[in-house]
């Protein structure tokens, strides 16, 4: 097995991986870099998901990169446009040729003697095993299992004579025109699918066990359109983006500080759009705003579909599937030709690969995240995890800036290894997402890194706080250690061929 060595290896060529690669190429142009991607194309999530209406659930000005302005006027961009945006960015910043496709990472092992990572990967097309090595490893694999979405088994499934599909594996040739469709779920995927299929399908029913908060936003951003006409494009982008960042944060903090007031506001917003004929019990969650993510819909498209009768909503529990649909606990039957199980994701870290140090298995679930980026007691490794209460990508830009600063700091001092270490006084049993009660978080709570009591081990999900911490605060502190150099590395690693 041949082994290729790089200064930095990024795992994942999706939104996070490409964004991080662009920042590092700009901040640390002297470092060789490779991106290892399991799929055959750039795009990650936005290449995988192809269900009707797939789009961002955050505004595209903050969901896109800070260094690559999004020039469209659409507020929530469709999946195809986001995929093209990522691919264009990779091409423009010279990142495309650094991507190695078709590689399923099975193991990453840190050698304390060699002071480098060895990554073992499987070429799935040929079943060939290949290895890479690097000085620094960056995980940009997202947070869910690409192979399997969360798919509970329902009683009587074998009796159903129609088609059952999961959005994560949408059949390319699925024809739902003139069909009765039931979408099981109440999250972002469901509120996207229902209005997208309504009209073409004979009827679409959204079946939920419990409601989610749903908020309509303009499909086109009128203020940004005005700014683009009056100002240079980059100025308009920066102003509009900053406005959205501040607006999102204010809304989130208001929901946490005045939950009852914000609940009344959100529900009154829904009532205005659905009209008096729709039962508000279908839109009145039992939890408070931002205990789970708030679902955004463009131009009230879901509410319009409900008002016009092309779609309907049912809040009930499933008793069993029947030959022609779903029998509910209430005794009501929903007829269906197609059932879509929009039941969520299975959380998975680092793409499911095994992480080892000197051959000993390590787990992120018993470690804290240092500044929400490096991992406690893991040498030379970063882990990109975005925001769940704002645009995921906001974290990517500042994380790349921090890594660039870290690499510069280490180069100037002739350091080659960095390890975050706690003093034993900060770790909590709480996970980094325990403030959310979403199903995928509850199911995988024990698989996530632990939360710390205070800076820099506390993951705040606050862009403003993180921006200062990652781009302004000093690199050196009491928790960041730099083990002394090992002279063996010069002969064992530095002599290996470098590949750009």
C-alpha positions as CSV (number, residue, x, y, z in Angstrom):
1,X,0.0,0.0,0.0
2,X,1.5,3.4,-1.0
3,X,1.2,6.2,1.5
4,X,0.9,9.9,0.5
5,X,1.8,12.5,3.0
6,X,0.3,16.0,3.4
7,X,0.6,18.7,6.0
8,X,-3.2,18.9,6.3
9,X,-5.9,16.4,5.4
10,X,-9.5,17.4,5.5
11,X,-12.1,14.7,5.6
12,X,-15.3,15.7,3.7
13,X,-15.8,17.8,0.6
14,X,-19.2,19.3,1.6
15,X,-20.0,22.8,2.7
16,X,-17.7,22.6,5.7
17,X,-14.8,20.8,4.1
18,X,-14.6,23.1,1.0
19,X,-15.0,26.2,3.1
20,X,-12.3,25.2,5.6
21,X,-10.0,24.2,2.7
22,X,-10.4,27.7,1.1
23,X,-9.6,29.5,4.4
24,X,-6.5,27.3,5.0
25,X,-5.3,27.8,1.4
26,X,-5.5,31.5,2.0
27,X,-4.2,31.6,5.6
28,X,-1.5,28.9,5.2
29,X,-0.5,28.7,1.5
30,X,2.8,27.0,2.4
31,X,1.0,23.8,3.6
32,X,0.2,20.9,1.3
33,X,-3.4,19.8,1.6
34,X,-5.7,17.0,0.5
35,X,-9.4,16.5,0.9
36,X,-10.7,12.9,1.2
37,X,-14.3,12.5,0.1
38,X,-16.4,9.3,0.0
39,X,-18.8,10.5,-2.7
40,X,-17.8,11.0,-6.4
41,X,-18.7,14.7,-6.4
42,X,-18.2,17.8,-4.3
43,X,-21.2,18.9,-2.3
44,X,-21.7,16.6,0.7
45,X,-25.3,16.9,2.0
46,X,-26.3,18.9,-1.0
47,X,-25.2,16.2,-3.4
48,X,-26.8,13.4,-1.3
49,X,-30.3,14.8,-0.7
50,X,-32.4,15.1,-3.9
51,X,-36.0,15.1,-2.6
52,X,-38.5,17.6,-4.0
53,X,-38.0,21.1,-2.7
54,X,-34.7,20.4,-0.9
55,X,-33.3,23.7,0.3
56,X,-31.4,25.4,3.1
57,X,-33.2,26.0,6.4
58,X,-31.2,29.1,7.1
59,X,-30.9,32.2,5.0
60,X,-28.4,31.8,2.3
61,X,-26.5,35.0,3.1
62,X,-25.3,33.5,6.3
63,X,-25.4,29.9,5.1
64,X,-22.9,30.8,2.4
65,X,-19.3,31.6,2.9
66,X,-18.2,35.0,4.2
67,X,-15.4,35.1,1.5
68,X,-17.7,34.1,-1.4
69,X,-20.7,36.4,-1.7
70,X,-24.0,34.8,-2.6
71,X,-25.4,37.1,-5.3
72,X,-28.9,35.7,-5.7
73,X,-32.0,37.3,-4.1
74,X,-33.5,34.1,-2.9
75,X,-33.7,33.9,0.9
76,X,-33.7,30.0,1.2
77,X,-31.6,28.6,-1.6
78,X,-32.5,25.3,-3.3
79,X,-30.2,22.3,-3.0
80,X,-29.0,22.3,-6.6
81,X,-28.0,26.0,-6.3
82,X,-26.1,25.3,-3.1
83,X,-24.3,22.3,-4.6
84,X,-23.2,24.5,-7.6
85,X,-22.1,27.3,-5.2
86,X,-19.9,24.8,-3.3
87,X,-18.4,23.5,-6.6
88,X,-17.8,26.9,-8.0
89,X,-16.1,28.0,-4.8
90,X,-13.8,24.9,-4.9
91,X,-12.9,25.8,-8.6
92,X,-12.3,29.5,-8.0
93,X,-10.1,28.9,-4.9
94,X,-8.0,26.1,-6.5
95,X,-9.4,23.5,-4.2
96,X,-11.1,21.2,-6.7
97,X,-7.9,19.4,-7.7
98,X,-7.1,18.7,-4.0
99,X,-10.1,16.4,-3.6
100,X,-9.6,12.6,-3.7
101,X,-13.0,11.0,-4.4
102,X,-14.5,7.6,-3.7
103,X,-12.7,7.1,-0.3
104,X,-14.5,5.7,2.7
105,X,-12.3,6.4,5.7
106,X,-12.2,3.4,8.0
107,X,-9.5,4.5,10.5
108,X,-7.3,7.4,11.5
109,X,-4.4,6.6,13.9
110,X,-2.1,9.0,15.6
111,X,1.4,7.8,16.1
112,X,3.1,9.4,19.1
113,X,6.5,8.2,17.8
114,X,6.0,9.5,14.2
115,X,4.0,12.5,15.4
116,X,1.6,12.2,12.5
117,X,-1.8,10.7,11.5
118,X,-2.2,7.7,9.2
119,X,-5.5,7.5,7.5
120,X,-6.8,4.2,6.1
121,X,-9.4,4.4,3.4
122,X,-11.4,2.0,1.2
123,X,-11.9,2.7,-2.5
124,X,-15.4,1.5,-2.6
125,X,-15.5,1.0,-6.4
126,X,-12.5,-1.3,-6.5
127,X,-12.4,-2.5,-2.8
128,X,-8.8,-1.3,-2.7
129,X,-7.3,-0.1,0.6
130,X,-5.2,3.1,0.4
131,X,-3.4,5.0,3.1
132,X,-2.5,8.7,3.6
133,X,-0.6,10.4,6.4
134,X,-0.7,14.0,7.6
135,X,0.6,16.3,10.3
136,X,-2.8,17.7,11.0
137,X,-6.3,16.2,10.6
138,X,-9.5,18.1,10.1
139,X,-12.9,16.4,10.3
140,X,-15.6,18.0,8.2
141,X,-18.0,15.1,7.9
142,X,-21.1,16.7,9.3
143,X,-23.0,15.0,12.0
144,X,-25.2,12.3,10.5
145,X,-25.0,8.9,8.9
146,X,-25.0,9.2,5.1
147,X,-25.8,5.5,4.7
148,X,-29.0,5.3,6.7
149,X,-31.5,7.9,8.0
150,X,-33.6,7.3,11.1
151,X,-36.3,4.9,10.0
152,X,-38.5,3.3,12.7
153,X,-40.4,0.2,11.9
154,X,-44.1,0.6,11.8
155,X,-46.6,-2.2,12.5
156,X,-48.2,-3.6,9.4
157,X,-45.6,-2.2,6.9
158,X,-45.6,-5.4,4.9
159,X,-49.4,-5.0,4.4
160,X,-49.0,-1.7,2.6
161,X,-49.3,-2.1,-1.2
162,X,-47.9,1.3,-2.1
163,X,-44.4,2.7,-2.0
164,X,-42.5,3.7,1.1
165,X,-39.5,6.1,0.7
166,X,-37.1,7.9,3.0
167,X,-36.1,11.5,1.9
168,X,-32.4,10.6,2.4
169,X,-32.7,8.0,-0.4
170,X,-35.2,9.6,-2.7
171,X,-35.8,7.4,-5.8
172,X,-34.8,9.4,-8.9
173,X,-37.7,8.1,-11.0
174,X,-40.5,8.3,-8.3
175,X,-43.7,9.5,-9.9
176,X,-46.1,11.0,-7.4
177,X,-48.3,12.9,-9.9
178,X,-52.0,12.2,-9.2
179,X,-51.1,10.1,-6.2
180,X,-52.2,10.3,-2.6
181,X,-49.1,11.0,-0.4
182,X,-48.6,10.9,3.4
183,X,-45.5,12.5,4.8
184,X,-44.7,11.3,8.3
185,X,-42.9,13.9,10.3
186,X,-43.0,17.6,11.4
187,X,-39.5,18.9,10.9
188,X,-37.7,20.9,8.3
189,X,-37.8,18.0,5.7
190,X,-41.6,17.6,6.1
191,X,-42.4,21.3,5.8
192,X,-40.3,21.4,2.6
193,X,-41.7,18.2,1.0
194,X,-45.4,18.9,1.6
195,X,-45.8,22.2,-0.3
196,X,-43.3,21.0,-3.0
197,X,-45.4,17.9,-3.8
198,X,-48.8,19.5,-3.3
199,X,-50.5,20.4,-6.5
200,X,-48.8,17.8,-8.6
201,X,-49.9,15.0,-6.2
202,X,-53.6,14.3,-5.8
203,X,-53.3,15.2,-2.2
204,X,-50.5,15.4,0.4
205,X,-51.1,14.8,4.1
206,X,-48.5,15.8,6.7
207,X,-48.8,13.3,9.6
208,X,-47.1,14.4,12.9
209,X,-47.1,13.0,16.4
210,X,-46.5,16.5,17.7
211,X,-46.2,20.0,16.1
212,X,-43.1,22.1,15.4
213,X,-42.8,25.9,15.4
214,X,-43.1,27.1,11.8
215,X,-42.3,30.6,10.7
216,X,-42.8,32.2,7.3
217,X,-40.0,34.4,5.8
218,X,-40.0,36.2,2.4
219,X,-38.8,34.0,-0.4
220,X,-37.0,37.1,-1.8
221,X,-35.0,39.5,0.4
222,X,-36.3,43.0,-0.5
223,X,-33.8,44.9,1.6
224,X,-30.9,43.1,0.1
225,X,-32.2,43.8,-3.4
226,X,-32.3,47.5,-2.6
227,X,-28.7,47.4,-1.1
228,X,-27.4,45.6,-4.2
229,X,-28.8,48.4,-6.4
230,X,-27.4,51.2,-4.3
231,X,-24.0,49.8,-3.2
232,X,-21.1,47.8,-4.6
233,X,-21.9,44.1,-4.5
234,X,-19.4,43.2,-1.8
235,X,-20.6,46.1,0.5
236,X,-24.2,45.1,0.0
237,X,-23.4,41.5,0.8
238,X,-21.5,42.4,4.0
239,X,-24.2,44.7,5.3
240,X,-27.1,42.3,4.5
241,X,-25.2,39.3,6.0
242,X,-24.3,41.2,9.2
243,X,-28.0,42.3,9.5
244,X,-29.1,38.7,9.2
245,X,-26.5,37.4,11.8
246,X,-27.7,40.0,14.3
247,X,-31.4,39.5,13.6
248,X,-31.1,35.7,14.0
249,X,-29.2,36.1,17.3
250,X,-31.8,38.6,18.7
251,X,-34.7,36.3,17.8
252,X,-33.0,33.3,19.4
253,X,-32.1,35.2,22.6
254,X,-35.6,36.6,22.8
255,X,-37.1,33.0,22.6
256,X,-34.8,31.9,25.4
257,X,-35.5,35.0,27.7
258,X,-39.2,35.5,27.0
259,X,-40.4,32.0,25.8
260,X,-44.1,32.6,26.6
261,X,-44.2,35.9,24.8
262,X,-42.3,34.6,21.8
263,X,-44.5,31.5,21.7
264,X,-47.6,33.7,21.4
265,X,-45.9,35.8,18.7
266,X,-45.0,32.7,16.6
267,X,-48.4,31.1,17.0
268,X,-50.2,34.4,16.0
269,X,-48.0,34.5,13.0
270,X,-49.2,31.0,12.0
271,X,-52.8,31.9,12.6
272,X,-52.5,34.9,10.3
273,X,-51.3,32.7,7.5
274,X,-53.5,29.6,7.9
275,X,-56.8,31.4,8.5
276,X,-59.7,30.5,10.9
277,X,-60.5,27.1,9.3
278,X,-57.3,25.3,10.4
279,X,-57.1,23.9,13.9
280,X,-54.2,25.6,15.7
281,X,-53.6,22.5,17.8
282,X,-51.7,21.3,14.7
283,X,-49.2,24.2,15.1
284,X,-49.0,24.5,18.9
285,X,-45.9,22.6,20.2
286,X,-45.8,21.4,23.8
287,X,-42.2,22.7,24.1
288,X,-41.0,26.3,24.1
289,X,-39.4,28.0,21.0
290,X,-35.9,26.8,20.3
291,X,-36.0,23.8,22.6
292,X,-36.0,22.4,19.0
293,X,-35.1,24.3,15.8
294,X,-37.8,26.6,14.4
295,X,-38.7,25.6,10.8
296,X,-38.6,28.3,8.2
297,X,-40.9,28.3,5.1
298,X,-40.6,30.7,2.2
299,X,-43.6,32.9,1.4
300,X,-45.8,30.8,3.7
301,X,-45.9,28.0,1.0
302,X,-46.9,25.3,3.5
303,X,-49.7,27.4,4.9
304,X,-50.9,28.2,1.3
305,X,-51.1,24.5,0.5
306,X,-53.2,23.9,3.6
307,X,-55.5,26.8,2.8
308,X,-56.1,25.7,-0.8
309,X,-56.8,22.1,0.2
310,X,-54.0,20.5,-1.9
311,X,-52.5,19.5,1.5
312,X,-53.7,18.8,5.0
313,X,-52.2,18.1,8.4
314,X,-53.0,15.5,11.0
315,X,-51.7,15.3,14.5
316,X,-52.1,11.8,15.7
317,X,-50.2,8.5,16.5
318,X,-49.9,5.6,14.0
319,X,-51.7,2.4,15.0
320,X,-50.5,0.5,11.9
321,X,-50.0,0.5,8.2
322,X,-52.8,-1.0,6.1
323,X,-53.0,-2.2,2.5
324,X,-54.1,1.3,1.4
325,X,-52.6,3.7,3.9
326,X,-52.3,4.3,7.6
327,X,-54.7,3.6,10.5
328,X,-54.3,6.2,13.3
329,X,-54.8,5.7,17.0
330,X,-57.9,7.9,16.8
331,X,-59.5,5.3,14.4
332,X,-59.1,7.6,11.3
333,X,-57.6,6.1,8.1
334,X,-55.3,8.1,5.8
335,X,-55.3,6.7,2.3
336,X,-52.0,6.7,0.6
337,X,-50.3,5.5,-2.6
338,X,-46.9,6.7,-1.3
339,X,-45.7,7.1,2.3
340,X,-42.7,9.3,2.9
341,X,-40.9,8.6,6.2
342,X,-39.4,12.0,7.0
343,X,-38.6,10.7,10.4
344,X,-35.1,12.2,10.8
345,X,-31.4,11.5,10.8
346,X,-29.1,9.1,12.6
347,X,-26.3,11.1,14.2
348,X,-22.8,10.0,13.4
349,X,-19.5,11.7,14.1
350,X,-16.4,11.6,11.8
351,X,-18.3,9.7,9.2
352,X,-18.2,6.5,11.3
353,X,-14.5,6.0,11.1
354,X,-12.5,4.6,14.0
355,X,-10.2,7.0,15.7
356,X,-7.1,5.6,17.5
357,X,-4.0,6.9,19.2
358,X,-1.1,4.5,19.1
359,X,-3.6,1.8,18.1
360,X,-5.9,2.4,21.1
361,X,-9.5,3.3,20.3
362,X,-10.6,6.8,21.3
363,X,-14.2,8.2,21.4
364,X,-15.3,11.8,21.2
365,X,-18.2,11.1,23.6
366,X,-16.0,11.2,26.7
367,X,-14.0,14.3,25.7
368,X,-14.7,18.0,25.6
369,X,-14.4,20.3,22.6
370,X,-11.7,23.0,23.1
371,X,-13.1,26.3,21.7
372,X,-15.7,24.1,20.0
373,X,-13.0,23.0,17.5
374,X,-10.1,21.0,18.9
375,X,-10.7,17.9,20.9
376,X,-9.4,17.2,24.5
377,X,-6.4,15.0,24.6
378,X,-6.4,14.4,20.8
379,X,-3.2,15.7,19.1
380,X,-3.3,17.7,15.9
381,X,-6.9,17.3,15.2
382,X,-9.8,19.7,14.5
383,X,-13.5,18.8,14.4
384,X,-15.9,21.1,12.6
385,X,-19.4,21.3,14.1
386,X,-21.5,24.3,13.1
387,X,-24.4,26.0,14.8
388,X,-27.8,24.5,15.5
389,X,-29.4,27.8,16.4
390,X,-28.1,29.8,13.4
391,X,-26.5,29.0,10.0
392,X,-24.2,26.0,10.3
393,X,-21.6,27.6,8.0
394,X,-21.0,30.7,10.2
395,X,-18.6,28.4,12.3
396,X,-16.7,27.3,9.2
397,X,-15.3,30.7,8.4
398,X,-14.0,31.5,11.8
399,X,-12.8,28.0,12.4
400,X,-10.6,28.2,9.3
401,X,-9.3,31.6,10.5
402,X,-8.4,30.0,13.9
403,X,-6.6,27.1,12.3
404,X,-4.6,29.5,10.1
405,X,-3.6,31.5,13.2
406,X,-2.7,28.3,15.1
407,X,-0.5,27.0,12.2
408,X,1.3,30.3,12.0
409,X,1.9,30.4,15.8
410,X,3.3,26.8,15.7
411,X,5.5,27.6,12.7
412,X,7.0,30.7,14.3
413,X,8.0,28.7,17.4
414,X,9.1,25.5,15.5
415,X,6.3,23.5,17.1
416,X,4.8,20.4,15.4
417,X,2.2,19.0,17.9
418,X,-0.7,20.7,19.8
419,X,-2.9,18.9,22.4
420,X,-5.7,20.5,24.4
421,X,-5.6,19.3,28.0
422,X,-8.0,20.1,30.8
423,X,-7.0,20.5,34.5
424,X,-9.7,18.0,35.5
425,X,-12.1,20.6,36.8
426,X,-14.3,21.4,33.8
427,X,-16.0,18.3,32.4
428,X,-19.7,17.9,32.8
429,X,-22.0,15.0,32.1
430,X,-23.9,17.4,29.8
431,X,-23.5,17.0,26.1
432,X,-22.8,19.9,23.7
433,X,-26.4,19.7,22.3
434,X,-28.3,19.0,25.5
435,X,-30.2,22.3,25.3
436,X,-32.1,20.8,22.3
437,X,-34.8,18.2,22.7
438,X,-34.9,17.2,19.0
439,X,-35.3,13.4,18.5
440,X,-31.9,12.9,16.7
441,X,-30.2,14.6,19.7
442,X,-32.0,12.5,22.3
443,X,-31.2,9.3,20.4
444,X,-27.5,10.1,20.2
445,X,-26.9,12.2,23.3
446,X,-24.3,9.8,24.6
447,X,-22.3,9.9,21.4
448,X,-21.6,13.6,21.5
449,X,-18.6,15.4,23.1
450,X,-19.1,16.5,26.7
451,X,-19.8,20.1,27.7
452,X,-17.4,22.0,29.9
453,X,-18.2,24.4,32.7
454,X,-16.4,27.4,31.3
455,X,-14.2,28.9,28.6
456,X,-12.6,27.4,26.6
457,X,-14.5,24.2,27.1
458,X,-18.0,25.6,27.0
459,X,-19.7,25.2,23.6
460,X,-22.0,28.3,23.5
461,X,-23.5,28.1,20.0
462,X,-22.9,31.9,19.9
463,X,-21.3,33.3,16.7
464,X,-20.4,36.6,18.4
465,X,-18.7,34.9,21.3
466,X,-16.9,32.3,19.1
467,X,-15.7,35.0,16.6
468,X,-13.9,36.8,19.3
469,X,-12.5,33.6,20.9
470,X,-11.3,32.1,17.6
471,X,-10.2,35.2,15.6
472,X,-9.0,37.6,18.4
473,X,-8.1,35.8,21.6
474,X,-4.4,34.7,22.0
475,X,-3.6,31.3,20.7
476,X,-1.6,30.3,23.8
477,X,-3.4,29.6,27.1
478,X,-3.1,27.2,30.1
479,X,-5.1,24.4,28.3
480,X,-3.2,24.3,25.1
481,X,0.0,22.1,25.3
482,X,2.8,21.7,22.8
483,X,4.7,18.4,23.4
484,X,8.5,18.6,22.8
485,X,9.7,17.6,19.3
486,X,10.6,14.1,18.5
487,X,13.8,13.9,16.4
488,X,12.8,10.6,14.8
489,X,10.0,12.4,12.9
490,X,12.5,14.1,10.7
491,X,13.7,10.8,9.2
492,X,10.4,8.9,9.3
493,X,8.0,11.5,8.1
494,X,9.6,14.6,6.6
495,X,11.5,12.5,4.1
496,X,8.3,11.2,2.6
497,X,7.2,12.7,-0.7
498,X,4.9,15.7,-0.5
499,X,1.9,16.0,-2.8
500,X,0.3,19.3,-3.4
